[in-house]
Amino acid sequence: MHLDITPSEPARLSDADNFRQLDVRAPDGLDTDARRDRLAEVGAALEGEHAWIPVRSLRDLGRPTDESWTTQLDAMLEYAAGSGWVRTVDGVDQVRAHLTTL
């Protein structure tokens, strides 16, 4: 699963049925400030080489009305929580994703 960010388009979720990985993909030329701004549009926070993505944003960008999809997302998040990759900040559940440059 990839949260794709670009300089000119809204963030989108691609490979949404891949529940074995989660990353944020950005083009090589997108600088740190632009990455931070694009991630902020979905409520995500940039921290070094990782982003903390609100779980609600993943649901909204994915298929929130597809029960099978949300069940698999919940299982992925449960695994992530067990690995220390989920946190709650100001009442917002977030999951950590690595930044990947394309």
Biopython code that builds the backbone (N, CA, C, O; Angstrom):
import numpy as np
from Bio.PDB.StructureBuilder import StructureBuilder

atoms = [
    (1, "MET", "N", (0.861, -1.159, 0.000)),
    (1, "MET", "CA", (0.000, 0.000, 0.000)),
    (1, "MET", "C", (0.911, 1.226, 0.000)),
    (1, "MET", "O", (1.888, 1.288, 0.746)),
    (2, "HIS", "N", (0.577, 2.198, -0.847)),
    (2, "HIS", "CA", (1.395, 3.395, -0.985)),
    (2, "HIS", "C", (0.515, 4.647, -0.889)),
    (2, "HIS", "O", (-0.541, 4.734, -1.515)),
    (3, "LEU", "N", (0.968, 5.587, -0.111)),
    (3, "LEU", "CA", (0.370, 6.919, -0.128)),
    (3, "LEU", "C", (1.240, 7.726, -1.071)),
    (3, "LEU", "O", (2.377, 8.060, -0.736)),
    (4, "ASP", "N", (0.721, 8.041, -2.244)),
    (4, "ASP", "CA", (1.477, 8.759, -3.262)),
    (4, "ASP", "C", (1.227, 10.255, -3.138)),
    (4, "ASP", "O", (0.085, 10.713, -3.114)),
    (5, "ILE", "N", (2.331, 11.013, -3.061)),
    (5, "ILE", "CA", (2.221, 12.469, -3.029)),
    (5, "ILE", "C", (3.009, 13.036, -4.203)),
    (5, "ILE", "O", (4.063, 12.517, -4.571)),
    (6, "THR", "N", (2.481, 14.104, -4.781)),
    (6, "THR", "CA", (3.117, 14.767, -5.913)),
    (6, "THR", "C", (3.052, 16.270, -5.682)),
    (6, "THR", "O", (2.348, 16.726, -4.781)),
    (7, "PRO", "N", (3.781, 17.049, -6.488)),
    (7, "PRO", "CA", (3.734, 18.501, -6.298)),
    (7, "PRO", "C", (2.378, 19.122, -6.630)),
    (7, "PRO", "O", (2.037, 20.181, -6.103)),
    (8, "SER", "N", (1.600, 18.468, -7.504)),
    (8, "SER", "CA", (0.424, 19.152, -8.035)),
    (8, "SER", "C", (-0.913, 18.450, -7.840)),
    (8, "SER", "O", (-1.956, 19.037, -8.131)),
    (9, "GLU", "N", (-0.912, 17.209, -7.357)),
    (9, "GLU", "CA", (-2.172, 16.479, -7.226)),
    (9, "GLU", "C", (-2.426, 16.107, -5.773)),
    (9, "GLU", "O", (-1.488, 16.005, -4.983)),
    (10, "PRO", "N", (-3.690, 15.906, -5.418)),
    (10, "PRO", "CA", (-3.983, 15.447, -4.051)),
    (10, "PRO", "C", (-3.363, 14.078, -3.794)),
    (10, "PRO", "O", (-3.194, 13.284, -4.720)),
    (11, "ALA", "N", (-3.029, 13.808, -2.553)),
    (11, "ALA", "CA", (-2.492, 12.502, -2.182)),
    (11, "ALA", "C", (-3.509, 11.427, -2.539)),
    (11, "ALA", "O", (-4.719, 11.639, -2.468)),
    (12, "ARG", "N", (-2.983, 10.263, -2.927)),
    (12, "ARG", "CA", (-3.861, 9.146, -3.270)),
    (12, "ARG", "C", (-3.242, 7.857, -2.785)),
    (12, "ARG", "O", (-2.025, 7.755, -2.629)),
    (13, "LEU", "N", (-4.086, 6.879, -2.549)),
    (13, "LEU", "CA", (-3.647, 5.562, -2.112)),
    (13, "LEU", "C", (-3.567, 4.657, -3.338)),
    (13, "LEU", "O", (-4.537, 4.526, -4.085)),
    (14, "SER", "N", (-2.411, 4.037, -3.540)),
    (14, "SER", "CA", (-2.266, 3.087, -4.644)),
    (14, "SER", "C", (-1.877, 1.726, -4.070)),
    (14, "SER", "O", (-1.424, 1.629, -2.929)),
    (15, "ASP", "N", (-2.058, 0.688, -4.865)),
    (15, "ASP", "CA", (-1.806, -0.688, -4.437)),
    (15, "ASP", "C", (-2.521, -0.948, -3.105)),
    (15, "ASP", "O", (-1.965, -1.545, -2.183)),
    (16, "ALA", "N", (-3.757, -0.485, -3.040)),
    (16, "ALA", "CA", (-4.529, -0.482, -1.790)),
    (16, "ALA", "C", (-4.856, -1.875, -1.260)),
    (16, "ALA", "O", (-5.264, -2.011, -0.106)),
    (17, "ASP", "N", (-4.684, -2.906, -2.077)),
    (17, "ASP", "CA", (-4.944, -4.264, -1.613)),
    (17, "ASP", "C", (-3.683, -4.956, -1.100)),
    (17, "ASP", "O", (-3.724, -6.129, -0.731)),
    (18, "ASN", "N", (-2.580, -4.242, -1.077)),
    (18, "ASN", "CA", (-1.327, -4.782, -0.544)),
    (18, "ASN", "C", (-1.247, -4.409, 0.930)),
    (18, "ASN", "O", (-0.831, -3.303, 1.274)),
    (19, "PHE", "N", (-1.640, -5.319, 1.786)),
    (19, "PHE", "CA", (-1.664, -5.059, 3.224)),
    (19, "PHE", "C", (-0.373, -5.514, 3.904)),
    (19, "PHE", "O", (-0.313, -5.586, 5.132)),
    (20, "ARG", "N", (0.645, -5.816, 3.127)),
    (20, "ARG", "CA", (1.919, -6.284, 3.677)),
    (20, "ARG", "C", (2.964, -5.169, 3.763)),
    (20, "ARG", "O", (4.038, -5.379, 4.327)),
    (21, "GLN", "N", (2.671, -4.009, 3.223)),
    (21, "GLN", "CA", (3.612, -2.898, 3.304)),
    (21, "GLN", "C", (2.847, -1.584, 3.267)),
    (21, "GLN", "O", (1.732, -1.502, 2.753)),
    (22, "LEU", "N", (3.479, -0.563, 3.827)),
    (22, "LEU", "CA", (2.907, 0.778, 3.784)),
    (22, "LEU", "C", (4.061, 1.753, 3.668)),
    (22, "LEU", "O", (4.979, 1.749, 4.488)),
    (23, "ASP", "N", (4.005, 2.587, 2.641)),
    (23, "ASP", "CA", (5.002, 3.638, 2.519)),
    (23, "ASP", "C", (4.387, 4.864, 1.887)),
    (23, "ASP", "O", (3.283, 4.827, 1.342)),
    (24, "VAL", "N", (5.132, 5.954, 1.974)),
    (24, "VAL", "CA", (4.762, 7.197, 1.296)),
    (24, "VAL", "C", (5.736, 7.340, 0.143)),
    (24, "VAL", "O", (6.950, 7.314, 0.341)),
    (25, "ARG", "N", (5.206, 7.491, -1.064)),
    (25, "ARG", "CA", (6.066, 7.636, -2.236)),
    (25, "ARG", "C", (5.978, 9.067, -2.743)),
    (25, "ARG", "O", (4.898, 9.634, -2.907)),
    (26, "ALA", "N", (7.167, 9.631, -2.987)),
    (26, "ALA", "CA", (7.255, 11.007, -3.477)),
    (26, "ALA", "C", (8.278, 11.064, -4.598)),
    (26, "ALA", "O", (9.252, 10.311, -4.582)),
    (27, "PRO", "N", (8.075, 11.945, -5.574)),
    (27, "PRO", "CA", (9.069, 12.068, -6.641)),
    (27, "PRO", "C", (10.373, 12.652, -6.108)),
    (27, "PRO", "O", (10.379, 13.394, -5.126)),
    (28, "ASP", "N", (11.455, 12.314, -6.755)),
    (28, "ASP", "CA", (12.796, 12.710, -6.337)),
    (28, "ASP", "C", (12.939, 14.222, -6.132)),
    (28, "ASP", "O", (13.622, 14.643, -5.198)),
    (29, "GLY", "N", (12.331, 15.024, -6.955)),
    (29, "GLY", "CA", (12.499, 16.476, -6.877)),
    (29, "GLY", "C", (11.654, 17.178, -5.826)),
    (29, "GLY", "O", (11.765, 18.394, -5.668)),
    (30, "LEU", "N", (10.814, 16.449, -5.106)),
    (30, "LEU", "CA", (9.930, 17.063, -4.119)),
    (30, "LEU", "C", (10.713, 17.280, -2.822)),
    (30, "LEU", "O", (11.072, 16.320, -2.141)),
    (31, "ASP", "N", (10.976, 18.554, -2.483)),
    (31, "ASP", "CA", (11.816, 18.840, -1.323)),
    (31, "ASP", "C", (11.059, 18.600, -0.015)),
    (31, "ASP", "O", (9.854, 18.348, -0.015)),
    (32, "THR", "N", (11.784, 18.681, 1.087)),
    (32, "THR", "CA", (11.222, 18.353, 2.402)),
    (32, "THR", "C", (10.030, 19.228, 2.757)),
    (32, "THR", "O", (9.029, 18.727, 3.269)),
    (33, "ASP", "N", (10.120, 20.526, 2.495)),
    (33, "ASP", "CA", (9.000, 21.417, 2.809)),
    (33, "ASP", "C", (7.757, 21.054, 1.994)),
    (33, "ASP", "O", (6.643, 21.060, 2.517)),
    (34, "ALA", "N", (7.948, 20.742, 0.732)),
    (34, "ALA", "CA", (6.816, 20.358, -0.119)),
    (34, "ALA", "C", (6.228, 19.020, 0.337)),
    (34, "ALA", "O", (5.010, 18.840, 0.330)),
    (35, "ARG", "N", (7.088, 18.094, 0.728)),
    (35, "ARG", "CA", (6.593, 16.810, 1.248)),
    (35, "ARG", "C", (5.760, 17.039, 2.505)),
    (35, "ARG", "O", (4.679, 16.474, 2.668)),
    (36, "ARG", "N", (6.289, 17.875, 3.381)),
    (36, "ARG", "CA", (5.579, 18.183, 4.626)),
    (36, "ARG", "C", (4.202, 18.798, 4.317)),
    (36, "ARG", "O", (3.200, 18.421, 4.924)),
    (37, "ASP", "N", (4.163, 19.735, 3.380)),
    (37, "ASP", "CA", (2.904, 20.389, 3.017)),
    (37, "ASP", "C", (1.906, 19.400, 2.419)),
    (37, "ASP", "O", (0.726, 19.414, 2.771)),
    (38, "ARG", "N", (2.377, 18.549, 1.519)),
    (38, "ARG", "CA", (1.478, 17.575, 0.875)),
    (38, "ARG", "C", (0.937, 16.579, 1.902)),
    (38, "ARG", "O", (-0.240, 16.222, 1.867)),
    (39, "LEU", "N", (1.795, 16.137, 2.809)),
    (39, "LEU", "CA", (1.346, 15.207, 3.845)),
    (39, "LEU", "C", (0.359, 15.864, 4.799)),
    (39, "LEU", "O", (-0.590, 15.225, 5.252)),
    (40, "ALA", "N", (0.579, 17.132, 5.103)),
    (40, "ALA", "CA", (-0.319, 17.851, 6.008)),
    (40, "ALA", "C", (-1.742, 17.905, 5.455)),
    (40, "ALA", "O", (-2.702, 17.974, 6.222)),
    (41, "GLU", "N", (-1.881, 17.876, 4.151)),
    (41, "GLU", "CA", (-3.213, 17.911, 3.535)),
    (41, "GLU", "C", (-4.067, 16.707, 3.934)),
    (41, "GLU", "O", (-5.295, 16.788, 3.907)),
    (42, "VAL", "N", (-3.436, 15.602, 4.301)),
    (42, "VAL", "CA", (-4.188, 14.425, 4.765)),
    (42, "VAL", "C", (-3.989, 14.226, 6.266)),
    (42, "VAL", "O", (-4.330, 13.176, 6.810)),
    (43, "GLY", "N", (-3.435, 15.239, 6.930)),
    (43, "GLY", "CA", (-3.266, 15.188, 8.377)),
    (43, "GLY", "C", (-2.029, 14.438, 8.831)),
    (43, "GLY", "O", (-1.872, 14.172, 10.023)),
    (44, "ALA", "N", (-1.146, 14.092, 7.901)),
    (44, "ALA", "CA", (0.056, 13.329, 8.240)),
    (44, "ALA", "C", (1.191, 14.255, 8.649)),
    (44, "ALA", "O", (1.260, 15.409, 8.226)),
    (45, "ALA", "N", (2.078, 13.724, 9.482)),
    (45, "ALA", "CA", (3.228, 14.487, 9.968)),
    (45, "ALA", "C", (4.514, 13.831, 9.488)),
    (45, "ALA", "O", (4.662, 12.610, 9.550)),
    (46, "LEU", "N", (5.430, 14.643, 9.016)),
    (46, "LEU", "CA", (6.732, 14.163, 8.565)),
    (46, "LEU", "C", (7.708, 14.208, 9.728)),
    (46, "LEU", "O", (7.852, 15.232, 10.396)),
    (47, "GLU", "N", (8.383, 13.075, 9.965)),
    (47, "GLU", "CA", (9.417, 12.998, 10.998)),
    (47, "GLU", "C", (10.609, 12.249, 10.423)),
    (47, "GLU", "O", (10.603, 11.019, 10.363)),
    (48, "GLY", "N", (11.618, 12.978, 10.005)),
    (48, "GLY", "CA", (12.798, 12.355, 9.409)),
    (48, "GLY", "C", (12.441, 11.613, 8.136)),
    (48, "GLY", "O", (11.878, 12.188, 7.205)),
    (49, "GLU", "N", (12.773, 10.338, 8.103)),
    (49, "GLU", "CA", (12.501, 9.503, 6.932)),
    (49, "GLU", "C", (11.185, 8.736, 7.041)),
    (49, "GLU", "O", (10.956, 7.767, 6.317)),
    (50, "HIS", "N", (10.323, 9.184, 7.957)),
    (50, "HIS", "CA", (9.028, 8.532, 8.147)),
    (50, "HIS", "C", (7.909, 9.561, 8.192)),
    (50, "HIS", "O", (8.130, 10.741, 8.467)),
    (51, "ALA", "N", (6.720, 9.089, 7.918)),
    (51, "ALA", "CA", (5.519, 9.914, 8.063)),
    (51, "ALA", "C", (4.569, 9.180, 8.993)),
    (51, "ALA", "O", (4.480, 7.952, 8.966)),
    (52, "TRP", "N", (3.871, 9.933, 9.803)),
    (52, "TRP", "CA", (2.813, 9.387, 10.654)),
    (52, "TRP", "C", (1.491, 9.764, 10.008)),
    (52, "TRP", "O", (1.119, 10.937, 9.959)),
    (53, "ILE", "N", (0.792, 8.757, 9.516)),
    (53, "ILE", "CA", (-0.443, 8.959, 8.752)),
    (53, "ILE", "C", (-1.640, 8.645, 9.633)),
    (53, "ILE", "O", (-1.693, 7.582, 10.252)),
    (54, "PRO", "N", (-2.605, 9.562, 9.698)),
    (54, "PRO", "CA", (-3.817, 9.250, 10.455)),
    (54, "PRO", "C", (-4.525, 8.024, 9.866)),
    (54, "PRO", "O", (-4.713, 7.928, 8.653)),
    (55, "VAL", "N", (-4.904, 7.116, 10.720)),
    (55, "VAL", "CA", (-5.613, 5.922, 10.279)),
    (55, "VAL", "C", (-6.883, 6.316, 9.523)),
    (55, "VAL", "O", (-7.236, 5.687, 8.525)),
    (56, "ARG", "N", (-7.553, 7.338, 9.990)),
    (56, "ARG", "CA", (-8.785, 7.802, 9.330)),
    (56, "ARG", "C", (-8.493, 8.191, 7.878)),
    (56, "ARG", "O", (-9.310, 7.926, 6.996)),
    (57, "SER", "N", (-7.346, 8.812, 7.621)),
    (57, "SER", "CA", (-6.999, 9.201, 6.251)),
    (57, "SER", "C", (-6.807, 7.980, 5.367)),
    (57, "SER", "O", (-7.258, 7.968, 4.222)),
    (58, "LEU", "N", (-6.140, 6.949, 5.885)),
    (58, "LEU", "CA", (-5.985, 5.719, 5.098)),
    (58, "LEU", "C", (-7.340, 5.135, 4.746)),
    (58, "LEU", "O", (-7.574, 4.722, 3.610)),
    (59, "ARG", "N", (-8.238, 5.103, 5.732)),
    (59, "ARG", "CA", (-9.586, 4.567, 5.476)),
    (59, "ARG", "C", (-10.297, 5.386, 4.403)),
    (59, "ARG", "O", (-10.877, 4.839, 3.465)),
    (60, "ASP", "N", (-10.242, 6.704, 4.560)),
    (60, "ASP", "CA", (-10.952, 7.579, 3.622)),
    (60, "ASP", "C", (-10.387, 7.500, 2.205)),
    (60, "ASP", "O", (-11.140, 7.562, 1.232)),
    (61, "LEU", "N", (-9.060, 7.363, 2.084)),
    (61, "LEU", "CA", (-8.426, 7.289, 0.771)),
    (61, "LEU", "C", (-8.566, 5.899, 0.152)),
    (61, "LEU", "O", (-8.433, 5.740, -1.062)),
    (62, "GLY", "N", (-8.829, 4.911, 0.976)),
    (62, "GLY", "CA", (-8.998, 3.538, 0.490)),
    (62, "GLY", "C", (-10.430, 3.261, 0.094)),
    (62, "GLY", "O", (-11.035, 4.010, -0.673)),
    (63, "ARG", "N", (-10.962, 2.184, 0.621)),
    (63, "ARG", "CA", (-12.354, 1.810, 0.313)),
    (63, "ARG", "C", (-13.124, 1.660, 1.622)),
    (63, "ARG", "O", (-13.354, 0.543, 2.086)),
    (64, "PRO", "N", (-13.521, 2.781, 2.213)),
    (64, "PRO", "CA", (-14.125, 2.745, 3.543)),
    (64, "PRO", "C", (-15.463, 2.019, 3.624)),
    (64, "PRO", "O", (-15.885, 1.635, 4.715)),
    (65, "THR", "N", (-16.132, 1.824, 2.507)),
    (65, "THR", "CA", (-17.431, 1.139, 2.540)),
    (65, "THR", "C", (-17.316, -0.347, 2.204)),
    (65, "THR", "O", (-18.313, -1.068, 2.218)),
    (66, "ASP", "N", (-16.105, -0.801, 1.904)),
    (66, "ASP", "CA", (-15.861, -2.204, 1.558)),
    (66, "ASP", "C", (-15.458, -2.945, 2.841)),
    (66, "ASP", "O", (-14.335, -2.791, 3.320)),
    (67, "GLU", "N", (-16.360, -3.732, 3.384)),
    (67, "GLU", "CA", (-16.129, -4.402, 4.662)),
    (67, "GLU", "C", (-14.911, -5.317, 4.624)),
    (67, "GLU", "O", (-14.150, -5.374, 5.591)),
    (68, "SER", "N", (-14.721, -6.026, 3.532)),
    (68, "SER", "CA", (-13.568, -6.910, 3.411)),
    (68, "SER", "C", (-12.269, -6.106, 3.450)),
    (68, "SER", "O", (-11.311, -6.498, 4.118)),
    (69, "TRP", "N", (-12.239, -4.992, 2.738)),
    (69, "TRP", "CA", (-11.047, -4.149, 2.707)),
    (69, "TRP", "C", (-10.755, -3.580, 4.090)),
    (69, "TRP", "O", (-9.609, -3.613, 4.537)),
    (70, "THR", "N", (-11.767, -3.060, 4.772)),
    (70, "THR", "CA", (-11.534, -2.464, 6.090)),
    (70, "THR", "C", (-11.106, -3.521, 7.115)),
    (70, "THR", "O", (-10.327, -3.226, 8.022)),
    (71, "THR", "N", (-11.609, -4.745, 6.974)),
    (71, "THR", "CA", (-11.189, -5.827, 7.867)),
    (71, "THR", "C", (-9.707, -6.133, 7.674)),
    (71, "THR", "O", (-8.976, -6.337, 8.643)),
    (72, "GLN", "N", (-9.272, -6.163, 6.423)),
    (72, "GLN", "CA", (-7.854, -6.404, 6.148)),
    (72, "GLN", "C", (-6.983, -5.233, 6.608)),
    (72, "GLN", "O", (-5.876, -5.438, 7.104)),
    (73, "LEU", "N", (-7.482, -4.012, 6.442)),
    (73, "LEU", "CA", (-6.749, -2.850, 6.936)),
    (73, "LEU", "C", (-6.600, -2.925, 8.451)),
    (73, "LEU", "O", (-5.526, -2.649, 8.986)),
    (74, "ASP", "N", (-7.666, -3.294, 9.138)),
    (74, "ASP", "CA", (-7.608, -3.428, 10.598)),
    (74, "ASP", "C", (-6.565, -4.461, 11.016)),
    (74, "ASP", "O", (-5.849, -4.262, 11.998)),
    (75, "ALA", "N", (-6.478, -5.565, 10.271)),
    (75, "ALA", "CA", (-5.483, -6.592, 10.582)),
    (75, "ALA", "C", (-4.067, -6.053, 10.363)),
    (75, "ALA", "O", (-3.166, -6.326, 11.157)),
    (76, "MET", "N", (-3.874, -5.297, 9.297)),
    (76, "MET", "CA", (-2.570, -4.689, 9.046)),
    (76, "MET", "C", (-2.199, -3.729, 10.174)),
    (76, "MET", "O", (-1.057, -3.718, 10.633)),
    (77, "LEU", "N", (-3.156, -2.933, 10.614)),
    (77, "LEU", "CA", (-2.903, -1.969, 11.679)),
    (77, "LEU", "C", (-2.635, -2.661, 13.014)),
    (77, "LEU", "O", (-1.840, -2.177, 13.819)),
    (78, "GLU", "N", (-3.293, -3.783, 13.244)),
    (78, "GLU", "CA", (-3.039, -4.553, 14.460)),
    (78, "GLU", "C", (-1.596, -5.066, 14.467)),
    (78, "GLU", "O", (-0.910, -5.009, 15.488)),
    (79, "TYR", "N", (-1.151, -5.561, 13.322)),
    (79, "TYR", "CA", (0.236, -6.010, 13.208)),
    (79, "TYR", "C", (1.184, -4.831, 13.435)),
    (79, "TYR", "O", (2.165, -4.950, 14.168)),
    (80, "ALA", "N", (0.887, -3.702, 12.808)),
    (80, "ALA", "CA", (1.728, -2.508, 12.966)),
    (80, "ALA", "C", (1.785, -2.059, 14.422)),
    (80, "ALA", "O", (2.840, -1.653, 14.908)),
    (81, "ALA", "N", (0.669, -2.130, 15.108)),
    (81, "ALA", "CA", (0.628, -1.741, 16.523)),
    (81, "ALA", "C", (1.530, -2.652, 17.351)),
    (81, "ALA", "O", (2.236, -2.185, 18.245)),
    (82, "GLY", "N", (1.507, -3.928, 17.060)),
    (82, "GLY", "CA", (2.337, -4.882, 17.774)),
    (82, "GLY", "C", (3.831, -4.663, 17.533)),
    (82, "GLY", "O", (4.670, -5.101, 18.320)),
    (83, "SER", "N", (4.148, -3.980, 16.432)),
    (83, "SER", "CA", (5.541, -3.676, 16.095)),
    (83, "SER", "C", (5.957, -2.281, 16.550)),
    (83, "SER", "O", (7.095, -1.864, 16.332)),
    (84, "GLY", "N", (5.020, -1.555, 17.191)),
    (84, "GLY", "CA", (5.330, -0.217, 17.667)),
    (84, "GLY", "C", (5.190, 0.874, 16.629)),
    (84, "GLY", "O", (5.734, 1.966, 16.791)),
    (85, "TRP", "N", (4.458, 0.583, 15.555)),
    (85, "TRP", "CA", (4.324, 1.534, 14.464)),
    (85, "TRP", "C", (2.987, 2.278, 14.471)),
    (85, "TRP", "O", (2.627, 2.913, 13.480)),
    (86, "VAL", "N", (2.265, 2.204, 15.566)),
    (86, "VAL", "CA", (0.998, 2.938, 15.706)),
    (86, "VAL", "C", (1.085, 3.751, 16.984)),
    (86, "VAL", "O", (1.586, 3.277, 18.003)),
    (87, "ARG", "N", (0.594, 4.976, 16.918)),
    (87, "ARG", "CA", (0.562, 5.843, 18.092)),
    (87, "ARG", "C", (-0.709, 6.675, 18.054)),
    (87, "ARG", "O", (-1.383, 6.764, 17.028)),
    (88, "THR", "N", (-1.022, 7.280, 19.189)),
    (88, "THR", "CA", (-2.156, 8.189, 19.272)),
    (88, "THR", "C", (-1.631, 9.533, 19.746)),
    (88, "THR", "O", (-0.967, 9.622, 20.779)),
    (89, "VAL", "N", (-1.935, 10.581, 18.981)),
    (89, "VAL", "CA", (-1.531, 11.944, 19.321)),
    (89, "VAL", "C", (-2.778, 12.815, 19.289)),
    (89, "VAL", "O", (-3.464, 12.895, 18.270)),
    (90, "ASP", "N", (-3.064, 13.465, 20.409)),
    (90, "ASP", "CA", (-4.247, 14.324, 20.515)),
    (90, "ASP", "C", (-5.519, 13.602, 20.070)),
    (90, "ASP", "O", (-6.376, 14.187, 19.409)),
    (91, "GLY", "N", (-5.629, 12.337, 20.437)),
    (91, "GLY", "CA", (-6.820, 11.557, 20.124)),
    (91, "GLY", "C", (-6.874, 11.006, 18.707)),
    (91, "GLY", "O", (-7.877, 10.409, 18.315)),
    (92, "VAL", "N", (-5.800, 11.201, 17.929)),
    (92, "VAL", "CA", (-5.775, 10.744, 16.536)),
    (92, "VAL", "C", (-4.834, 9.544, 16.427)),
    (92, "VAL", "O", (-3.644, 9.652, 16.723)),
    (93, "ASP", "N", (-5.375, 8.399, 16.000)),
    (93, "ASP", "CA", (-4.546, 7.221, 15.772)),
    (93, "ASP", "C", (-3.756, 7.413, 14.485)),
    (93, "ASP", "O", (-4.308, 7.797, 13.453)),
    (94, "GLN", "N", (-2.449, 7.138, 14.562)),
    (94, "GLN", "CA", (-1.561, 7.317, 13.425)),
    (94, "GLN", "C", (-0.729, 6.062, 13.228)),
    (94, "GLN", "O", (-0.428, 5.353, 14.188)),
    (95, "VAL", "N", (-0.360, 5.789, 11.988)),
    (95, "VAL", "CA", (0.506, 4.665, 11.662)),
    (95, "VAL", "C", (1.738, 5.212, 10.940)),
    (95, "VAL", "O", (1.649, 6.137, 10.133)),
    (96, "ARG", "N", (2.881, 4.616, 11.254)),
    (96, "ARG", "CA", (4.147, 5.080, 10.692)),
    (96, "ARG", "C", (4.386, 4.424, 9.323)),
    (96, "ARG", "O", (4.140, 3.234, 9.129)),
    (97, "ALA", "N", (4.871, 5.239, 8.393)),
    (97, "ALA", "CA", (5.210, 4.746, 7.068)),
    (97, "ALA", "C", (6.562, 5.318, 6.650)),
    (97, "ALA", "O", (6.866, 6.477, 6.932)),
    (98, "HIS", "N", (7.357, 4.513, 5.986)),
    (98, "HIS", "CA", (8.655, 4.945, 5.484)),
    (98, "HIS", "C", (8.453, 5.812, 4.243)),
    (98, "HIS", "O", (7.517, 5.595, 3.474)),
    (99, "LEU", "N", (9.328, 6.789, 4.054)),
    (99, "LEU", "CA", (9.303, 7.614, 2.855)),
    (99, "LEU", "C", (10.155, 6.961, 1.779)),
    (99, "LEU", "O", (11.297, 6.574, 2.028)),
    (100, "THR", "N", (9.600, 6.841, 0.596)),
    (100, "THR", "CA", (10.302, 6.269, -0.540)),
    (100, "THR", "C", (10.352, 7.313, -1.656)),
    (100, "THR", "O", (9.338, 7.926, -1.990)),
    (101, "THR", "N", (11.527, 7.507, -2.220)),
    (101, "THR", "CA", (11.685, 8.463, -3.312)),
    (101, "THR", "C", (11.648, 7.708, -4.634)),
    (101, "THR", "O", (12.326, 6.695, -4.807)),
    (102, "LEU", "N", (10.852, 8.215, -5.554)),
    (102, "LEU", "CA", (10.729, 7.585, -6.874)),
    (102, "LEU", "C", (11.619, 8.276, -7.883)),
    (102, "LEU", "O", (11.649, 7.884, -9.050)),
]
sb = StructureBuilder()
sb.init_structure("model")
sb.init_model(0)
sb.init_chain("A")
sb.init_seg("    ")
for serial, (resi, resn, name, xyz) in enumerate(atoms, 1):
    if name == "N":
        sb.init_residue(resn, " ", resi, " ")
    sb.init_atom(name, np.array(xyz, "f"), 0.0, 1.0, " ", f" {name:<3s}", serial, name[0])
structure = sb.get_structure()
